[in-house]
Amino acid sequence: MKKLGLGLALAGLFVAILAVVPGVVAQDVFPWPLIVGSFVYLHGAFLLVFSTKGQDRKVALSTLRLVRLGFVAVFAVIIFRLMPL
């Protein structure tokens, strides 16, 4: 179950990264892949955290921390892209 949860969390990050690709979302609209990727990440994160125990949970949480840093980077790129110059 933890491999499935980690896979869903990473898939959510990759879907959110699609919001930065110019051919997928126009530059002046709110990026919908970011919302979809966040929902996929949440399901994967909950599955990963609740299916592990003990020391495995600490490892899972540190892995999810890196995935969340990826989301923060995507959010920052999108916010700076949507800001008027």
C-alpha positions as CSV (number, residue, x, y, z in Angstrom):
1,M,0.0,0.0,0.0
2,K,2.8,2.4,0.7
3,K,4.2,2.0,-2.8
4,L,0.8,2.9,-4.2
5,G,0.5,5.9,-1.9
6,L,3.9,7.2,-2.9
7,G,3.1,6.6,-6.5
8,L,-0.1,8.6,-6.2
9,A,1.7,11.4,-4.4
10,L,4.4,11.6,-7.2
11,A,1.7,11.4,-9.9
12,G,0.0,14.3,-8.3
13,L,3.2,16.3,-8.4
14,F,3.8,15.5,-12.1
15,V,0.2,16.5,-12.9
16,A,0.8,19.8,-11.0
17,I,4.0,20.3,-13.0
18,L,1.9,20.2,-16.2
19,A,0.4,23.5,-15.1
20,V,3.8,25.1,-15.8
21,V,4.0,23.7,-19.4
22,P,2.9,26.5,-21.7
23,G,1.1,24.1,-24.2
24,V,-1.2,22.7,-21.5
25,V,-2.6,25.8,-19.8
26,A,-2.7,29.3,-21.1
27,Q,-0.6,31.9,-19.3
28,D,-3.5,34.2,-18.2
29,V,-5.9,31.6,-16.7
30,F,-5.7,29.8,-13.4
31,P,-3.9,26.4,-13.9
32,W,-6.4,23.6,-13.5
33,P,-3.7,20.8,-13.4
34,L,-2.5,22.3,-10.1
35,I,-5.9,21.6,-8.4
36,V,-6.2,18.1,-9.9
37,G,-2.6,17.3,-8.9
38,S,-3.2,18.5,-5.4
39,F,-6.2,16.2,-5.0
40,V,-4.2,13.2,-6.3
41,Y,-1.4,14.1,-4.0
42,L,-3.7,14.3,-1.0
43,H,-5.1,10.8,-1.6
44,G,-1.7,9.4,-2.1
45,A,-0.3,11.1,1.0
46,F,-3.2,9.9,3.2
47,L,-2.8,6.3,1.9
48,L,1.0,6.4,2.5
49,V,0.8,7.8,6.0
50,F,-2.1,5.6,7.2
51,S,-0.7,2.4,5.8
52,T,2.7,2.7,7.5
53,K,3.7,2.3,11.2
54,G,6.7,3.1,13.3
55,Q,10.0,3.9,11.6
56,D,8.5,3.4,8.2
57,R,6.1,6.3,8.9
58,K,9.0,8.6,9.6
59,V,10.6,7.6,6.3
60,A,7.3,8.1,4.5
61,L,6.8,11.5,6.0
62,S,10.3,12.6,5.0
63,T,9.7,11.5,1.5
64,L,6.4,13.4,1.4
65,R,8.3,16.4,2.7
66,L,10.4,16.4,-0.5
67,V,7.2,16.0,-2.7
68,R,5.7,19.0,-0.9
69,L,8.8,21.1,-1.6
70,G,8.2,20.3,-5.3
71,F,4.6,21.6,-4.9
72,V,5.9,24.8,-3.3
73,A,8.3,25.3,-6.3
74,V,5.4,24.8,-8.7
75,F,3.2,27.2,-6.7
76,A,6.0,29.8,-6.7
77,V,6.5,29.5,-10.5
78,I,2.7,29.8,-11.1
79,I,2.3,32.8,-8.8
80,F,5.2,34.7,-10.4
81,R,3.8,33.8,-13.8
82,L,0.3,35.2,-13.0
83,M,1.6,38.4,-11.4
84,P,1.5,41.4,-13.6
85,L,4.9,42.9,-14.4
